[in-house]
Structure formats: C-alpha cells, structure tokens
C-alpha cells in the first residue's frame, strides 16, 4: 500500500498531498480577493508553483487541471494568465467550468494533479 504525505493541513483539508508518485493540490483560491480574474489567477498559479516545488515537482509535470470560474464569461481573462504561465508548453488535460465559489469575491479556483 502506498503512503500518503500531506502538506500544510488545516482543520478540513491539506493544501497538497503526495501519493503513488503523484501530487494533488486542493482547489487553490486567491488571498487578494479585490483583484480581477486575471490577477486572482496569477496569484493562484504562483501558489501552485510553490506547492509543487514543496512536493519536489513543477508545472511541467502537471497531468490534469480543474478550473472553476464564478462566471464562465471570465474565461478569456483567466486564459490570459494561464497561457502566460504555461508558455504553451507541457499543457495538461483541463476542465474549466462555472461554479458558485465559497465567497462571492472568489472569481477563480484551480486544482491540479502532477507527476513527481
């Protein structure tokens, strides 16, 4: 049986977990909720970079990404930040859907699964 390593646990979830050679992030949201969708996305992607590095991997090994937007019409603004971050390389499988997020000021949430 594979072991599970949990990083930065809170009372209800861990920000990242490692199991079976994979890294799973929680759905990451921005701390600066006064930013627009592009700004929140940039902050989230920087946090994903930090979490992946903490687990010994990086964005080039992301296999899957799930993106939740509070308004799907903001997809282009989110994609501007996403495309700058990926540089068009090592693109993961991705889902992008509209969802009601926990706080109305949250405009985007992203979770990823990456190989070690």
C-alpha positions in Angstrom: 0.0 0.0 0.0 1.3 3.4 -0.9 1.9 6.0 1.7 0.3 9.5 1.7 2.2 12.6 2.6 0.1 15.6 3.5 1.4 19.2 3.2 0.0 22.3 5.1 -3.0 20.6 6.6 -5.9 22.7 8.1 -8.9 21.6 10.0 -10.7 20.4 6.9 -8.1 19.7 4.1 -4.4 19.7 3.1 -3.2 22.1 0.5 -1.3 19.3 -1.2 -0.9 15.6 -0.9 1.5 13.1 -2.4 0.6 9.5 -3.1 1.6 6.9 -5.7 4.1 9.2 -7.4 1.5 11.9 -7.9 0.9 15.3 -6.3 -2.6 16.6 -5.8 -3.4 20.2 -4.8 -6.5 21.3 -3.2 -8.6 23.8 -5.0 -6.5 26.9 -4.6 -8.1 30.4 -4.4 -6.5 33.8 -4.2 -5.9 35.6 -0.9 -6.3 39.0 -2.6 -10.0 39.0 -3.3 -10.1 42.5 -4.5 -8.1 41.5 -7.7 -9.8 40.8 -11.0 -9.9 37.3 -12.6 -6.5 37.7 -14.3 -4.9 38.9 -11.0 -6.5 36.2 -8.9 -5.4 33.6 -11.5 -1.8 34.8 -11.4 -1.8 34.6 -7.6 -3.2 31.1 -7.7 -0.7 29.9 -10.3 2.2 31.3 -8.2 0.8 29.3 -5.2 0.5 26.2 -7.3 4.2 26.6 -8.3 5.1 26.9 -4.6 3.1 23.8 -3.6 4.5 21.8 -6.5 8.1 22.8 -5.5 7.4 21.9 -1.9 6.5 18.4 -3.2 9.5 18.1 -5.4 7.9 18.7 -8.8 6.9 21.6 -11.1 4.3 22.8 -13.6 5.9 20.9 -16.5 4.7 17.7 -14.8 1.0 18.7 -14.4 -1.1 16.0 -15.9 -4.6 17.4 -15.1 -6.1 20.8 -14.1 -9.6 21.7 -13.0 -10.6 25.3 -13.1 -13.7 26.7 -11.5 -14.9 30.2 -12.5 -17.6 32.1 -10.7 -18.6 33.4 -14.2 -17.6 31.4 -17.3 -17.6 34.6 -19.3 -14.3 35.5 -17.5 -12.6 32.5 -19.2 -10.7 34.7 -21.6 -9.2 36.8 -18.8 -8.3 33.6 -16.9 -6.8 32.1 -20.0 -4.6 35.2 -20.5 -2.9 34.4 -17.2 -2.9 30.6 -17.8 -1.3 30.9 -21.2 1.4 33.2 -19.9 2.1 30.8 -17.1 2.2 27.7 -19.3 4.0 29.3 -22.2 2.1 26.9 -24.4 4.3 24.0 -23.2 3.5 20.8 -21.3 -0.2 21.5 -21.4 -2.3 19.3 -19.1 -5.7 17.8 -19.7 -8.0 20.5 -18.4 -11.6 21.2 -17.4 -12.9 24.7 -16.9 -16.4 25.1 -15.6 -18.6 27.7 -14.0 -19.4 27.2 -10.3 -20.6 29.1 -7.3 -17.5 29.5 -5.1 -17.4 29.7 -1.3 -17.1 33.5 -1.2 -18.6 35.8 -3.8 -15.3 37.7 -4.1 -13.6 34.5 -5.3 -13.6 34.6 -9.0 -11.4 31.5 -9.8 -10.3 28.3 -8.1 -7.7 25.9 -9.6 -6.7 22.4 -8.6 -4.0 20.3 -10.3 -2.6 16.8 -10.3 1.1 16.5 -11.2 3.6 13.6 -11.5 6.6 13.7 -9.2 
